[in-house]
Each structure stands twice: as C-alpha cells, then as structure tokens.
Amino acid sequence: MNAQAFKDAYMNKVRGSFVGPETAALVGVPAVDGSGRTQIQIPVPGLKDDDAVKAVGIYGDEAYTDQATVEAMEKYGLAPYKGQMAPPRSSLGKQFEAPAHPTFNREATKEYMPDVMKGIREGFMPVIR
C-alpha cells in the first residue's frame, strides 16, 4: 500500500462513518466569451485533486448574431456559440462525465455535438483527459 492510500484509509477510520467528499480535479472549462479556458476545481468521482481534465461542449448562451460569422461557423461545422470546445478527433468517444459547470449549455451541446453527449447524464458535462 502506498503512503497516500494508507493516509486516506487511516483518515477515514479516524473519522468514523464520515467519509469526506471526492477531491476536486482541476477542470479546464471553456470561457463563455470564447477567450480560452478557465481552470476550476470540480469534484470528479475517481479523479485525484492533481488530475487535470478538459471540459468539452458549449458553454454559455452567448451566440454570434452577425450573419457572416454564423455562415462561417456553419461552413466549418461549428456551433454559432462563442463558448465552445470540441474534443480532438482522437479523443472523440473517450469522453466521460463530470458534474456540470453552471455555464454548461446542455441543449445546445446535444444539438450541435450529439456524439460528445453520448452517455452523459442530466446534471453532468462531458470531459476528456
């Protein structure tokens, strides 16, 4: 047994029946304005606090209104939303779920990225490693 596993087992025994929450993994969530990612801590079952994952999908409700931009987005198969991140082709199908960030736009992600949402339950968002 490694030192961390021993410490965790010991602390759970000391606490009695109380078992604390899952540790929070570092999750990169797309900014709603399309300016990159915001790093936040989210409790993801099965991940440690030093594990890093990237959220994918559409975040926020801010859509492009300029017709030329919307047409360009459609031409390249992108959703007309500013806060979005599609997984790399090599990671498509390898996504798993994490508790949803408040800005996660589930309906838009289901509409524009249906493959990303396969197996993702209500209240969760897709993430990749």
N, CA, C and O atoms as a GROMACS GRO file, in nm:
protein
  516
    1MET      N    1   0.086  -0.118   0.000
    1MET     CA    2   0.000   0.000   0.000
    1MET      C    3   0.090   0.124   0.000
    1MET      O    4   0.184   0.133   0.079
    2ASN      N    5   0.060   0.219  -0.090
    2ASN     CA    6   0.144   0.339  -0.094
    2ASN      C    7   0.106   0.434   0.020
    2ASN      O    8   0.005   0.414   0.088
    3ALA      N    9   0.186   0.533   0.041
    3ALA     CA   10   0.168   0.624   0.155
    3ALA      C   11   0.036   0.698   0.148
    3ALA      O   12  -0.031   0.713   0.250
    4GLN      N   13  -0.004   0.744   0.029
    4GLN     CA   14  -0.129   0.819   0.017
    4GLN      C   15  -0.250   0.730   0.047
    4GLN      O   16  -0.342   0.773   0.116
    5ALA      N   17  -0.250   0.608  -0.003
    5ALA     CA   18  -0.360   0.514   0.024
    5ALA      C   19  -0.369   0.484   0.173
    5ALA      O   20  -0.479   0.476   0.228
    6PHE      N   21  -0.252   0.466   0.239
    6PHE     CA   22  -0.251   0.442   0.382
    6PHE      C   23  -0.310   0.561   0.458
    6PHE      O   24  -0.392   0.544   0.548
    7LYS      N   25  -0.265   0.682   0.421
    7LYS     CA   26  -0.316   0.802   0.487
    7LYS      C   27  -0.466   0.814   0.469
    7LYS      O   28  -0.538   0.844   0.565
    8ASP      N   29  -0.517   0.793   0.346
    8ASP     CA   30  -0.660   0.802   0.320
    8ASP      C   31  -0.739   0.700   0.402
    8ASP      O   32  -0.842   0.733   0.461
    9ALA      N   33  -0.689   0.576   0.407
    9ALA     CA   34  -0.756   0.473   0.486
    9ALA      C   35  -0.756   0.508   0.634
    9ALA      O   36  -0.856   0.489   0.703
   10TYR      N   37  -0.644   0.560   0.683
   10TYR     CA   38  -0.633   0.599   0.823
   10TYR      C   39  -0.729   0.713   0.856
   10TYR      O   40  -0.800   0.708   0.957
   11MET      N   41  -0.732   0.814   0.771
   11MET     CA   42  -0.821   0.930   0.797
   11MET      C   43  -0.968   0.888   0.794
   11MET      O   44  -1.047   0.937   0.874
   12ASN      N   45  -1.005   0.799   0.704
   12ASN     CA   46  -1.143   0.752   0.700
   12ASN      C   47  -1.177   0.674   0.826
   12ASN      O   48  -1.290   0.682   0.875
   13LYS      N   49  -1.081   0.598   0.879
   13LYS     CA   50  -1.105   0.523   1.002
   13LYS      C   51  -1.120   0.618   1.120
   13LYS      O   52  -1.207   0.599   1.204
   14VAL      N   53  -1.034   0.720   1.127
   14VAL     CA   54  -1.039   0.818   1.236
   14VAL      C   55  -1.172   0.893   1.233
   14VAL      O   56  -1.231   0.921   1.338
   15ARG      N   57  -1.220   0.926   1.114
   15ARG     CA   58  -1.346   0.999   1.101
   15ARG      C   59  -1.467   0.916   1.137
   15ARG      O   60  -1.576   0.970   1.157
   16GLY      N   61  -1.451   0.786   1.146
   16GLY     CA   62  -1.566   0.701   1.176
   16GLY      C   63  -1.649   0.680   1.051
   16GLY      O   64  -1.597   0.642   0.946
   17SER      N   65  -1.778   0.704   1.062
   17SER     CA   66  -1.866   0.679   0.948
   17SER      C   67  -1.861   0.792   0.845
   17SER      O   68  -1.910   0.775   0.734
   18PHE      N   69  -1.801   0.907   0.882
   18PHE     CA   70  -1.795   1.018   0.788
   18PHE      C   71  -1.687   0.992   0.684
   18PHE      O   72  -1.571   0.966   0.718
   19VAL      N   73  -1.725   1.000   0.560
   19VAL     CA   74  -1.628   0.992   0.451
   19VAL      C   75  -1.643   1.123   0.375
   19VAL      O   76  -1.751   1.154   0.326
   20GLY      N   77  -1.537   1.199   0.367
   20GLY     CA   78  -1.543   1.331   0.305
   20GLY      C   79  -1.577   1.326   0.157
   20GLY      O   80  -1.584   1.218   0.098
   21PRO      N   81  -1.599   1.441   0.098
   21PRO     CA   82  -1.633   1.444  -0.045
   21PRO      C   83  -1.514   1.403  -0.131
   21PRO      O   84  -1.400   1.403  -0.086
   22GLU      N   85  -1.543   1.368  -0.255
   22GLU     CA   86  -1.437   1.338  -0.350
   22GLU      C   87  -1.346   1.460  -0.361
   22GLU      O   88  -1.392   1.574  -0.348
   23THR      N   89  -1.221   1.437  -0.384
   23THR     CA   90  -1.134   1.552  -0.405
   23THR      C   91  -1.168   1.615  -0.538
   23THR      O   92  -1.224   1.549  -0.626
   24ALA      N   93  -1.134   1.739  -0.554
   24ALA     CA   94  -1.173   1.813  -0.673
   24ALA      C   95  -1.060   1.812  -0.776
   24ALA      O   96  -0.949   1.858  -0.748
   25ALA      N   97  -1.090   1.761  -0.893
   25ALA     CA   98  -0.993   1.761  -1.003
   25ALA      C   99  -0.989   1.900  -1.065
   25ALA      O  100  -1.085   1.977  -1.055
   26LEU      N  101  -0.880   1.930  -1.129
   26LEU     CA  102  -0.865   2.058  -1.198
   26LEU      C  103  -0.928   2.042  -1.338
   26LEU      O  104  -0.882   1.961  -1.418
   27VAL      N  105  -1.033   2.120  -1.365
   27VAL     CA  106  -1.107   2.109  -1.490
   27VAL      C  107  -1.094   2.240  -1.568
   27VAL      O  108  -1.120   2.348  -1.515
   28GLY      N  109  -1.055   2.229  -1.694
   28GLY     CA  110  -1.049   2.344  -1.782
   28GLY      C  111  -1.183   2.362  -1.852
   28GLY      O  112  -1.219   2.281  -1.937
   29VAL      N  113  -1.257   2.466  -1.816
   29VAL     CA  114  -1.390   2.491  -1.871
   29VAL      C  115  -1.380   2.604  -1.973
   29VAL      O  116  -1.322   2.708  -1.943
   30PRO      N  117  -1.437   2.586  -2.093
   30PRO     CA  118  -1.434   2.695  -2.193
   30PRO      C  119  -1.502   2.820  -2.140
   30PRO      O  120  -1.610   2.814  -2.082
   31ALA      N  121  -1.439   2.934  -2.161
   31ALA     CA  122  -1.498   3.063  -2.121
   31ALA      C  123  -1.617   3.093  -2.211
   31ALA      O  124  -1.615   3.063  -2.330
   32VAL      N  125  -1.721   3.150  -2.153
   32VAL     CA  126  -1.844   3.176  -2.229
   32VAL      C  127  -1.824   3.281  -2.338
   32VAL      O  128  -1.904   3.288  -2.431
   33ASP      N  129  -1.719   3.361  -2.328
   33ASP     CA  130  -1.695   3.463  -2.431
   33ASP      C  131  -1.597   3.416  -2.538
   33ASP      O  132  -1.558   3.494  -2.625
   34GLY      N  133  -1.557   3.289  -2.531
   34GLY     CA  134  -1.468   3.234  -2.632
   34GLY      C  135  -1.322   3.270  -2.615
   34GLY      O  136  -1.243   3.253  -2.708
   35SER      N  137  -1.284   3.321  -2.498
   35SER     CA  138  -1.147   3.370  -2.477
   35SER      C  139  -1.051   3.263  -2.424
   35SER      O  140  -0.942   3.297  -2.379
   36GLY      N  141  -1.088   3.138  -2.428
   36GLY     CA  142  -0.999   3.033  -2.380
   36GLY      C  143  -1.066   2.948  -2.274
   36GLY      O  144  -1.187   2.924  -2.280
   37ARG      N  145  -0.987   2.901  -2.179
   37ARG     CA  146  -1.038   2.814  -2.072
   37ARG      C  147  -1.016   2.878  -1.936
   37ARG      O  148  -0.921   2.954  -1.915
   38THR      N  149  -1.104   2.845  -1.846
   38THR     CA  150  -1.092   2.884  -1.706
   38THR      C  151  -1.065   2.757  -1.626
   38THR      O  152  -1.139   2.660  -1.639
   39GLN      N  153  -0.960   2.757  -1.546
   39GLN     CA  154  -0.928   2.640  -1.463
   39GLN      C  155  -1.003   2.648  -1.331
   39GLN      O  156  -0.989   2.745  -1.257
   40ILE      N  157  -1.084   2.546  -1.302
   40ILE     CA  158  -1.159   2.542  -1.176
   40ILE      C  159  -1.147   2.403  -1.115
   40ILE      O  160  -1.115   2.306  -1.184
   41GLN      N  161  -1.174   2.394  -0.987
   41GLN     CA  162  -1.176   2.266  -0.917
   41GLN      C  163  -1.319   2.214  -0.915
   41GLN      O  164  -1.410   2.285  -0.870
   42ILE      N  165  -1.340   2.092  -0.962
   42ILE     CA  166  -1.472   2.028  -0.961
   42ILE      C  167  -1.454   1.887  -0.907
   42ILE      O  168  -1.362   1.817  -0.949
   43PRO      N  169  -1.539   1.844  -0.814
   43PRO     CA  170  -1.530   1.706  -0.765
   43PRO      C  171  -1.568   1.608  -0.876
   43PRO      O  172  -1.684   1.603  -0.918
   44VAL      N  173  -1.473   1.530  -0.922
   44VAL     CA  174  -1.497   1.431  -1.027
   44VAL      C  175  -1.470   1.294  -0.966
   44VAL      O  176  -1.357   1.264  -0.930
   45PRO      N  177  -1.573   1.210  -0.955
   45PRO     CA  178  -1.552   1.076  -0.896
   45PRO      C  179  -1.442   0.999  -0.968
   45PRO      O  180  -1.439   0.990  -1.090
   46GLY      N  181  -1.354   0.943  -0.889
   46GLY     CA  182  -1.246   0.863  -0.943
   46GLY      C  183  -1.120   0.939  -0.980
   46GLY      O  184  -1.019   0.877  -1.016
   47LEU      N  185  -1.123   1.072  -0.971
   47LEU     CA  186  -1.004   1.151  -1.003
   47LEU      C  187  -0.946   1.215  -0.878
   47LEU      O  188  -1.019   1.247  -0.784
   48LYS      N  189  -0.815   1.233  -0.878
   48LYS     CA  190  -0.747   1.297  -0.765
   48LYS      C  191  -0.741   1.447  -0.787
   48LYS      O  192  -0.769   1.496  -0.896
   49ASP      N  193  -0.703   1.520  -0.683
   49ASP     CA  194  -0.700   1.666  -0.692
   49ASP      C  195  -0.590   1.718  -0.783
   49ASP      O  196  -0.593   1.835  -0.822
   50ASP      N  197  -0.494   1.634  -0.819
   50ASP     CA  198  -0.391   1.680  -0.912
   50ASP      C  199  -0.415   1.631  -1.054
   50ASP      O  200  -0.332   1.654  -1.143
   51ASP      N  201  -0.528   1.562  -1.077
   51ASP     CA  202  -0.564   1.521  -1.212
   51ASP      C  203  -0.624   1.640  -1.287
   51ASP      O  204  -0.699   1.718  -1.229
   52ALA      N  205  -0.590   1.652  -1.413
   52ALA     CA  206  -0.642   1.762  -1.495
   52ALA      C  207  -0.722   1.706  -1.611
   52ALA      O  208  -0.676   1.614  -1.679
   53VAL      N  209  -0.839   1.759  -1.633
   53VAL     CA  210  -0.923   1.720  -1.745
   53VAL      C  211  -0.973   1.846  -1.815
   53VAL      O  212  -0.967   1.955  -1.759
   54LYS      N  213  -1.022   1.830  -1.937
   54LYS     CA  214  -1.074   1.942  -2.014
   54LYS      C  215  -1.221   1.919  -2.044
   54LYS      O  216  -1.258   1.813  -2.095
   55ALA      N  217  -1.303   2.017  -2.014
   55ALA     CA  218  -1.444   2.010  -2.046
   55ALA      C  219  -1.462   2.037  -2.195
   55ALA      O  220  -1.391   2.120  -2.252
   56VAL      N  221  -1.556   1.968  -2.256
   56VAL     CA  222  -1.590   1.992  -2.395
   56VAL      C  223  -1.739   2.020  -2.406
   56VAL      O  224  -1.815   1.986  -2.315
   57GLY      N  225  -1.780   2.080  -2.514
   57GLY     CA  226  -1.921   2.113  -2.533
   57GLY      C  227  -1.938   2.263  -2.552
   57GLY      O  228  -1.844   2.334  -2.587
   58ILE      N  229  -2.060   2.309  -2.529
   58ILE     CA  230  -2.093   2.450  -2.545
   58ILE      C  231  -2.124   2.508  -2.408
   58ILE      O  232  -2.197   2.449  -2.329
   59TYR      N  233  -2.067   2.626  -2.381
   59TYR     CA  234  -2.081   2.690  -2.251
   59TYR      C  235  -2.134   2.831  -2.270
   59TYR      O  236  -2.085   2.907  -2.353
   60GLY      N  237  -2.234   2.865  -2.193
   60GLY     CA  238  -2.295   2.997  -2.202
   60GLY      C  239  -2.402   3.001  -2.310
   60GLY      O  240  -2.416   2.907  -2.389
   61ASP      N  241  -2.477   3.110  -2.311
   61ASP     CA  242  -2.586   3.127  -2.407
   61ASP      C  243  -2.554   3.231  -2.512
   61ASP      O  244  -2.637   3.263  -2.597
   62GLU      N  245  -2.432   3.286  -2.507
   62GLU     CA  246  -2.397   3.394  -2.597
   62GLU      C  247  -2.366   3.338  -2.736
   62GLU      O  248  -2.265   3.271  -2.758
   63ALA      N  249  -2.456   3.368  -2.830
   63ALA     CA  250  -2.441   3.320  -2.967
   63ALA      C  251  -2.399   3.436  -3.058
   63ALA      O  252  -2.423   3.552  -3.028
   64TYR      N  253  -2.334   3.401  -3.168
   64TYR     CA  254  -2.300   3.502  -3.268
   64TYR      C  255  -2.427   3.549  -3.338
   64TYR      O  256  -2.515   3.468  -3.367
   65THR      N  257  -2.436   3.676  -3.364
   65THR     CA  258  -2.553   3.731  -3.433
   65THR      C  259  -2.520   3.780  -3.573
   65THR      O  260  -2.609   3.793  -3.656
   66ASP      N  261  -2.394   3.808  -3.598
   66ASP     CA  262  -2.350   3.853  -3.730
   66ASP      C  263  -2.370   3.740  -3.831
   66ASP      O  264  -2.316   3.631  -3.813
   67GLN      N  265  -2.446   3.765  -3.936
   67GLN     CA  266  -2.480   3.660  -4.033
   67GLN      C  267  -2.357   3.599  -4.099
   67GLN      O  268  -2.352   3.478  -4.119
   68ALA      N  269  -2.258   3.680  -4.133
   68ALA     CA  270  -2.136   3.628  -4.197
   68ALA      C  271  -2.063   3.532  -4.104
   68ALA      O  272  -2.012   3.429  -4.148
   69THR      N  273  -2.058   3.565  -3.975
   69THR     CA  274  -1.992   3.478  -3.877
   69THR      C  275  -2.069   3.347  -3.862
   69THR      O  276  -2.010   3.240  -3.857
   70VAL      N  277  -2.202   3.357  -3.854
   70VAL     CA  278  -2.285   3.236  -3.840
   70VAL      C  279  -2.265   3.145  -3.961
   70VAL      O  280  -2.252   3.024  -3.946
   71GLU      N  281  -2.262   3.202  -4.079
   71GLU     CA  282  -2.241   3.122  -4.200
   71GLU      C  283  -2.102   3.058  -4.201
   71GLU      O  284  -2.088   2.942  -4.241
   72ALA      N  285  -2.001   3.130  -4.156
   72ALA     CA  286  -1.866   3.074  -4.149
   72ALA      C  287  -1.861   2.960  -4.048
   72ALA      O  288  -1.797   2.858  -4.073
   73MET      N  289  -1.927   2.976  -3.935
   73MET     CA  290  -1.930   2.871  -3.834
   73MET      C  291  -1.997   2.746  -3.890
   73MET      O  292  -1.948   2.635  -3.872
   74GLU      N  293  -2.109   2.764  -3.958
   74GLU     CA  294  -2.180   2.651  -4.018
   74GLU      C  295  -2.095   2.582  -4.125
   74GLU      O  296  -2.095   2.460  -4.135
   75LYS      N  297  -2.022   2.661  -4.204
   75LYS     CA  298  -1.938   2.608  -4.309
   75LYS      C  299  -1.834   2.511  -4.253
   75LYS      O  300  -1.803   2.409  -4.316
   76TYR      N  301  -1.780   2.543  -4.136
   76TYR     CA  302  -1.677   2.459  -4.074
   76TYR      C  303  -1.733   2.362  -3.970
   76TYR      O  304  -1.657   2.300  -3.896
   77GLY      N  305  -1.865   2.350  -3.965
   77GLY     CA  306  -1.928   2.253  -3.875
   77GLY      C  307  -1.924   2.292  -3.729
   77GLY      O  308  -1.924   2.205  -3.642
   78LEU      N  309  -1.920   2.421  -3.702
   78LEU     CA  310  -1.916   2.468  -3.563
   78LEU      C  311  -2.051   2.525  -3.523
   78LEU      O  312  -2.129   2.569  -3.607
   79ALA      N  313  -2.077   2.522  -3.396
   79ALA     CA  314  -2.200   2.582  -3.342
   79ALA      C  315  -2.184   2.733  -3.340
   79ALA      O  316  -2.072   2.783  -3.328
   80PRO      N  317  -2.293   2.807  -3.351
   80PRO     CA  318  -2.282   2.954  -3.352
   80PRO      C  319  -2.271   3.016  -3.213
   80PRO      O  320  -2.327   3.122  -3.187
   81TYR      N  321  -2.198   2.950  -3.122
   81TYR     CA  322  -2.181   2.998  -2.985
   81TYR      C  323  -2.035   3.036  -2.962
   81TYR      O  324  -1.944   2.974  -3.017
   82LYS      N  325  -2.015   3.137  -2.880
   82LYS     CA  326  -1.878   3.182  -2.851
   82LYS      C  327  -1.804   3.086  -2.761
   82LYS      O  328  -1.686   3.059  -2.784
   83GLY      N  329  -1.868   3.034  -2.659
   83GLY     CA  330  -1.802   2.946  -2.563
   83GLY      C  331  -1.820   2.800  -2.599
   83GLY      O  332  -1.913   2.735  -2.551
   84GLN      N  333  -1.732   2.748  -2.683
   84GLN     CA  334  -1.743   2.608  -2.721
   84GLN      C  335  -1.606   2.546  -2.737
   84GLN      O  336  -1.508   2.614  -2.766
   85MET      N  337  -1.601   2.416  -2.717
   85MET     CA  338  -1.477   2.342  -2.733
   85MET      C  339  -1.513   2.200  -2.773
   85MET      O  340  -1.573   2.126  -2.694
   86ALA      N  341  -1.476   2.162  -2.893
   86ALA     CA  342  -1.497   2.025  -2.939
   86ALA      C  343  -1.374   1.943  -2.903
   86ALA      O  344  -1.263   1.996  -2.901
   87PRO      N  345  -1.392   1.815  -2.873
   87PRO     CA  346  -1.275   1.734  -2.843
   87PRO      C  347  -1.195   1.707  -2.970
   87PRO      O  348  -1.252   1.708  -3.079
   88PRO      N  349  -1.066   1.682  -2.959
   88PRO     CA  350  -0.988   1.642  -3.076
   88PRO      C  351  -1.046   1.512  -3.132
   88PRO      O  352  -1.101   1.431  -3.057
   89ARG      N  353  -1.032   1.492  -3.259
   89ARG     CA  354  -1.087   1.369  -3.319
   89ARG      C  355  -1.035   1.244  -3.250
   89ARG      O  356  -1.108   1.145  -3.237
   90SER      N  357  -0.911   1.247  -3.207
   90SER     CA  358  -0.852   1.130  -3.141
   90SER      C  359  -0.917   1.102  -3.006
   90SER      O  360  -0.908   0.990  -2.956
   91SER      N  361  -0.983   1.201  -2.946
   91SER     CA  362  -1.046   1.183  -2.815
   91SER      C  363  -1.197   1.163  -2.824
   91SER      O  364  -1.260   1.132  -2.722
   92LEU      N  365  -1.256   1.178  -2.942
   92LEU     CA  366  -1.400   1.161  -2.957
   92LEU      C  367  -1.436   1.017  -2.922
   92LEU      O  368  -1.377   0.922  -2.974
   93GLY      N  369  -1.531   1.002  -2.834
   93GLY     CA  370  -1.571   0.870  -2.787
   93GLY      C  371  -1.501   0.829  -2.659
   93GLY      O  372  -1.536   0.728  -2.599
   94LYS      N  373  -1.402   0.907  -2.616
   94LYS     CA  374  -1.330   0.877  -2.492
   94LYS      C  375  -1.372   0.971  -2.380
   94LYS      O  376  -1.314   0.967  -2.271
   95GLN      N  377  -1.471   1.055  -2.406
   95GLN     CA  378  -1.513   1.150  -2.303
   95GLN      C  379  -1.591   1.075  -2.193
   95GLN      O  380  -1.652   0.971  -2.218
   96PHE      N  381  -1.587   1.131  -2.075
   96PHE     CA  382  -1.663   1.078  -1.962
   96PHE      C  383  -1.730   1.196  -1.894
   96PHE      O  384  -1.710   1.310  -1.935
   97GLU      N  385  -1.808   1.169  -1.791
   97GLU     CA  386  -1.887   1.278  -1.734
   97GLU      C  387  -1.829   1.329  -1.603
   97GLU      O  388  -1.764   1.256  -1.528
   98ALA      N  389  -1.854   1.456  -1.580
   98ALA     CA  390  -1.819   1.524  -1.455
   98ALA      C  391  -1.938   1.611  -1.419
   98ALA      O  392  -2.017   1.646  -1.506
   99PRO      N  393  -1.953   1.646  -1.291
   99PRO     CA  394  -2.063   1.736  -1.255
   99PRO      C  395  -2.059   1.863  -1.340
   99PRO      O  396  -1.953   1.923  -1.359
  100ALA      N  397  -2.175   1.902  -1.389
  100ALA     CA  398  -2.184   2.014  -1.484
  100ALA      C  399  -2.149   2.148  -1.419
  100ALA      O  400  -2.189   2.177  -1.306
  101HIS      N  401  -2.074   2.227  -1.493
  101HIS     CA  402  -2.045   2.364  -1.455
  101HIS      C  403  -2.172   2.446  -1.479
  101HIS      O  404  -2.247   2.413  -1.571
  102PRO      N  405  -2.199   2.550  -1.399
  102PRO     CA  406  -2.322   2.629  -1.418
  102PRO      C  407  -2.339   2.688  -1.557
  102PRO      O  408  -2.452   2.714  -1.599
  103THR      N  409  -2.230   2.710  -1.630
  103THR     CA  410  -2.242   2.770  -1.763
  103THR      C  411  -2.261   2.667  -1.874
  103THR      O  412  -2.276   2.704  -1.990
  104PHE      N  413  -2.260   2.538  -1.840
  104PHE     CA  414  -2.273   2.434  -1.942
  104PHE      C  415  -2.410   2.443  -2.009
  104PHE      O  416  -2.513   2.443  -1.941
  105ASN      N  417  -2.411   2.451  -2.142
  105ASN     CA  418  -2.535   2.462  -2.220
  105ASN      C  419  -2.566   2.323  -2.277
  105ASN      O  420  -2.522   2.288  -2.387
  106ARG      N  421  -2.640   2.246  -2.200
  106ARG     CA  422  -2.670   2.106  -2.235
  106ARG      C  423  -2.747   2.094  -2.366
  106ARG      O  424  -2.713   2.013  -2.451
  107GLU      N  425  -2.850   2.176  -2.382
  107GLU     CA  426  -2.935   2.165  -2.501
  107GLU      C  427  -2.858   2.197  -2.629
  107GLU      O  428  -2.870   2.125  -2.728
  108ALA      N  429  -2.779   2.304  -2.626
  108ALA     CA  430  -2.700   2.340  -2.745
  108ALA      C  431  -2.596   2.233  -2.775
  108ALA      O  432  -2.570   2.202  -2.891
  109THR      N  433  -2.535   2.176  -2.672
  109THR     CA  434  -2.435   2.071  -2.694
  109THR      C  435  -2.500   1.948  -2.754
  109THR      O  436  -2.444   1.886  -2.845
  110LYS      N  437  -2.619   1.912  -2.705
  110LYS     CA  438  -2.690   1.797  -2.763
  110LYS      C  439  -2.725   1.823  -2.909
  110LYS      O  440  -2.721   1.731  -2.991
  111GLU      N  441  -2.760   1.946  -2.942
  111GLU     CA  442  -2.800   1.979  -3.079
  111GLU      C  443  -2.680   1.981  -3.174
  111GLU      O  444  -2.686   1.923  -3.282
  112TYR      N  445  -2.573   2.048  -3.134
  112TYR     CA  446  -2.460   2.069  -3.224
  112TYR      C  447  -2.347   1.967  -3.208
  112TYR      O  448  -2.266   1.952  -3.300
  113MET      N  449  -2.340   1.897  -3.097
  113MET     CA  450  -2.235   1.798  -3.074
  113MET      C  451  -2.294   1.670  -3.016
  113MET      O  452  -2.259   1.630  -2.904
  114PRO      N  453  -2.383   1.604  -3.089
  114PRO     CA  454  -2.452   1.486  -3.033
  114PRO      C  455  -2.356   1.373  -2.995
  114PRO      O  456  -2.381   1.302  -2.898
  115ASP      N  457  -2.247   1.355  -3.070
  115ASP     CA  458  -2.152   1.248  -3.038
  115ASP      C  459  -2.083   1.271  -2.904
  115ASP      O  460  -2.048   1.176  -2.834
  116VAL      N  461  -2.063   1.396  -2.870
  116VAL     CA  462  -1.998   1.432  -2.744
  116VAL      C  463  -2.088   1.398  -2.625
  116VAL      O  464  -2.038   1.367  -2.516
  117MET      N  465  -2.218   1.403  -2.646
  117MET     CA  466  -2.313   1.383  -2.535
  117MET      C  467  -2.352   1.238  -2.512
  117MET      O  468  -2.431   1.210  -2.422
  118LYS      N  469  -2.300   1.145  -2.590
  118LYS     CA  470  -2.336   1.004  -2.572
  118LYS      C  471  -2.293   0.956  -2.434
  118LYS      O  472  -2.175   0.965  -2.398
  119GLY      N  473  -2.388   0.907  -2.357
  119GLY     CA  474  -2.360   0.854  -2.224
  119GLY      C  475  -2.348   0.957  -2.114
  119GLY      O  476  -2.314   0.922  -2.001
  120ILE      N  477  -2.376   1.084  -2.143
  120ILE     CA  478  -2.365   1.189  -2.042
  120ILE      C  479  -2.503   1.212  -1.981
  120ILE      O  480  -2.597   1.250  -2.050
  121ARG      N  481  -2.514   1.188  -1.851
  121ARG     CA  482  -2.642   1.200  -1.782
  121ARG      C  483  -2.678   1.346  -1.752
  121ARG      O  484  -2.592   1.435  -1.756
  122GLU      N  485  -2.804   1.368  -1.723
  122GLU     CA  486  -2.854   1.501  -1.683
  122GLU      C  487  -2.776   1.547  -1.560
  122GLU      O  488  -2.754   1.469  -1.467
  123GLY      N  489  -2.736   1.674  -1.559
  123GLY     CA  490  -2.661   1.729  -1.446
  123GLY      C  491  -2.510   1.711  -1.458
  123GLY      O  492  -2.435   1.748  -1.368
  124PHE      N  493  -2.466   1.653  -1.568
  124PHE     CA  494  -2.324   1.629  -1.591
  124PHE      C  495  -2.282   1.692  -1.724
  124PHE      O  496  -2.366   1.723  -1.808
  125MET      N  497  -2.151   1.710  -1.741
  125MET     CA  498  -2.095   1.764  -1.866
  125MET      C  499  -1.986   1.668  -1.912
  125MET      O  500  -1.929   1.595  -1.831
  126PRO      N  501  -1.957   1.668  -2.043
  126PRO     CA  502  -1.851   1.580  -2.093
  126PRO      C  503  -1.713   1.641  -2.069
  126PRO      O  504  -1.693   1.761  -2.085
  127VAL      N  505  -1.619   1.555  -2.030
  127VAL     CA  506  -1.479   1.596  -2.011
  127VAL      C  507  -1.390   1.491  -2.075
  127VAL      O  508  -1.430   1.376  -2.093
  128ILE      N  509  -1.268   1.531  -2.110
  128ILE     CA  510  -1.168   1.438  -2.164
  128ILE      C  511  -1.038   1.458  -2.088
  128ILE      O  512  -1.014   1.564  -2.029
  129ARG      N  513  -0.955   1.356  -2.090
  129ARG     CA  514  -0.823   1.365  -2.025
  129ARG      C  515  -0.722   1.414  -2.121
  129ARG      O  516  -0.605   1.429  -2.085
   0.00000   0.00000   0.00000
